[in-house]
Amino acid sequence: MSSIATMPFGNTGHTSTRIIFGAAAIGAMQQPKADQVLETLLEFGVNHIDVAAMYGDAELRLAPILRERRDEFFLATKTRDRSRQAAAESIDASLARMEVDQIDLIQLHNLTEDDWWEEAMAPGGALEALVEARDSGKVRFLGVTGHGTRAPKLHLRSLERFPFDSVLLPYNYTMMQNPQYARDFRELVTVCKERGVAVQTIKSIARRRWRDGDESKKFAWYEPIKEPEAIERAINWALHEPGVFVNTSSDATLLRIALEAASNFEAGDVDAINSALAADVAALGIEPIFVPGGLDQI
């Protein structure tokens, strides 16, 4: 098995695997099952975990492995609170749940609506709590995340307001067929590259939103691609974007397939890769999970 490629995580000084573990996958698990999933990360050498205060029991499930192997992981979490006090309390609670003294990256979660943005950035807003946590040593770096087609634009707005260390947003083949989203994404990536801001991407293997009457087991709020070869192509396509990281799905049953795809990644002919993804879209009924002016949030 080849190793998963690594690269600098922005200007943080950390070299992260290009695949980041999305710990929402363990939020509903009992500890023994979560431990098995986390062992898979060690097997593939994944050294970056992305969790959030609102991901069920995920932070609690990380505590045992962090107790023993804290130095082996860049640890990121999120708060969706918008006020200074609530965000400060959220950070303290995350530290307690994970039983760690310091978080590497704390992120303002899903900051992609104007009112949310204004509240978080205003005096007395959540950004103040993040800065205070960094200055006191509770966290090291600050980031912002977002769902929906407005994420790139709002992230650019956030970067003009404050020098965040990272951004996180959707990136997959179908979303990039939206010309406006593609332009906004490219603009954001260009700015991030110039400023040394890490770019994390999500939803690389999203198939579509769940359809009414679908009785499949649901481990994510959207339906993921489940065919191994199609997952490999989707991961391969995302990794062809220079300088971005790819976060794994919240469906843990697909984790090994994604990690194997990342470990086998080799740059290839982009036109052929795009053609293969277009064929998968047609064969599997893949659709954008975010649509401007309509279904544009979770």
N, C-alpha and C positions, 0 to 999 in steps of 0.2 A: 504494500500500500504506500503510495506517495504521500508526502506531507502536504498539508494545506498551506498555501502561500501566505506570507505575512507582509505587512508594510506599516509605516509609521501612522499612528492614529492622530492625524493632524499634527499640531505642535505640542502635544502633551508629553512627548518623550517616550511614549509606550509604543512598542511594535506589536500590533494585534493581528491575529489571524483574520483573513479576509471574510471568513464566515464567523459571525457572532451568534452566540446561542441566545435565542429568544425564550426567556424563562417563563413566559406565560404558559408554555407547554407543561409545566409541572404544577401549575396553580391549583388544580383540582385533584392532585395525586396524594396518596398516602406516602409516608416517608420511604418505606422500602422500595416502592416503584420509582419514586423520584431519585433515589440513590442509584438505581440501575441506569436511569437516563443520564445522570451526571457522570457515571463511569464511562459512558460512551464519549463524552467530551474529552476525558483523559486519554482514551484510546486514540482519538484523532488529533490530539494536541491542541484543541480549541482553548484559547487563553483569554477570552473576553465574554462576559456574561451581561446580558441586558434584561433587567427585571423592572418591576414597577410596584409601587405600594398597593395599587388596585388590582393586581393580578392574583386574586384569591389568596392562597397560602404560599405562593411561590417564594416570597422572601424567607418565610419560616423553613421551607424545604431546602433552601440553600445553606442554612446555618451549619449543618454538620460538615459539609465538604469545606466550607470556608473556615471552620474551626481548625481543620487539619491542613488546608492547602491554600490559605488566603493569598500568599505571595505569588501563586501561580496564575491568578486571574486579575484582569482589569475588570472592576466591578462597577456597573452602571445601574442606577435606578431612576425612578421618575416620581414626580408629584403632580396631581392634576388640580391641586388647590391654587387659588388665584390670589389670596390675601397673604400678607406677610406672616401673620400669626399662624394661620392654618398650615401654610407651607413649612414653617419652622417646626411645627409639631409633627408634620408628616416626615420630615427628615429625621428627627429624633426617633420616631417610631420605627423607621426603616433600619436605622443603626441598631436598635434594640432587637428587632425581629431577626436580623441577619447575624447578630452577635459580633459585630465588627466595630472597630474604633474609628474607621474612616471609610468613606465611599469615594471611589475614584471619580465618578461622574454623576452629577445630579441633573436631571432634565425637567424642564417645564413641559408637561405632557399635553399633546394635541392642542397647541396654541394656534388654531387656524380659524377662529371666528373673531370679528372685530371687537366685540364686547369683552370676550375672554382676554384678548391681547391687551386692550386698554386697562383692564383691571389688574392684570399681572404686572404690567410695566409702570403703572402709576405709583405715586408716593403711597406707601403702605401696602404695596402689592407684593406678589410672591418673589419677584426678582430681588427685592431687598433681602428676603430671607435667604435666598441662595448665596448672595454675596456675603452676607454675615456668616453663613455656614462655611464658606470657603475661607474667609479671613480668620475664623476661629479654628480651622484645621479639621472640621468635621467632614468636609468634602475637598476634593482637589480641583475639579474642573466643572464647568457649567455648560449645559446644552439645552436645545429646544427640539421638540418633536411635533409631528403633525400628520394627520390623515387627510384624505380628500384632495381635490384638484387645486385648492387654494394654497396648499402647503408651501410650494416653492416661493410664491410671492410673499406670503407672510413670514417665511424664514428670512428672506432678503430684508424685509422690514425690521425683523428682530435684530439682524446683524448690523443694521444702521443704528439701532438704538443701543446695542451693547455688544462687546466683543465675545460672543459665545465661542466655546471651543469645539462644538459639534452641532450638527443638525441631523434629523432623521425624517424620512419621508418615503412615500410609495414609489416603486420603480419596477415596472415589468413591461413586457412587450405591448400588451393592449393599451396600457395607459400612455405609452409613448407614441401610439398612433393618433392621439389627440394633439393636433399641431400646437395649440396654445400651451398645453401642459409640457410638451416637449421643449418649446422655446423657454418657458419659465424654468424648467429643470436645468437646461443647459446654462442659462444665465446664473442660476444659483451655484452650480458646480464650478463655473469659472470664477465667481467671487470667492468661493470657499478655497479653491486652489491658490488664488492670489494671497489669501489671508492665513492659510494654514489651518483651516477649519475642517475637521473630519466630517465626511458625508456617509451616513448610514442609510441603507435602503431596506424597505420592508415589502411584503406581499409579492415576492418574486415568483412564487408558485401558486398564486391565486387563480382559481378557475372562473368563479363567478359567485354572486350571492346565492344563498340557498333558495331553492325554488319551493313554493308551496306544495306540500304533500310529500316532499322528499323525506323518507324515514331513515336515511343513513345515520350512523353515529356521528355526532357533531362535536369535534374537538377544537373548532375555531368558529368565529362568527360568520365566516365566509367558507365556501366550499373550495378546498385546495385541489390542485392537480394530484392525482394519485398514481398514475401510470409511471413506473420508475424511469423509463427512457424519456418520457416527456418532462419529468422533474429534472433529470440531468440536463436536458436541453435548455430548460428555463433558467437553471442555475448557471449554466455555461454562458448563456446570453447575458445575464446580469453581470457576471464576472468580467465580461469583455469591456465593460465600462471602466476606463482607467481611473484609479484613485477612489473607488467607492467600496464600501463594505456591504455585505449581504447578511441580513438577520434571518435566522431560521423561523419556520412556521410554528404556530402554537399547537399544531398537531404533531405530537411527539412520535406517532407511529411512522412519520415520514422523515424523522431526523437522520437516521443512518443513511438513507438514500441520498439526502441532501449533502451530508458530509462526505460520502463516497464520491459524489459528483464534484464537489469542491476539491477533493484531494487528487482527482484525475484531470483537473482542468488544464487544458493547453489552448493557447490562443490559436484561432483558426480563421478561415475566410469569413469575413463578416457578412457578405452577401448570402453565402450558403447558410449561415446560421439564421439570418433573418427569414430566409425561405423556409427553413425547417420549422421555425416558430409560427409562421403564417399557416403552414400545413397543420400544425397542432391546434391552432385556433379553430380552423375549419372542422377538424376531425373530432375535437373534444368539446366544442361549443364554448370556448373560452370567451369571457366577456369582461369589460372593465368593471371593477367593483365600485368605482367612484365615477359619478357622472355630473358634470357641471349643471347647477341649477336644479338638480333632482336629488338622487341618492348620493350625497356628497359627504356624508359622515357615517360613522358606525351606527 
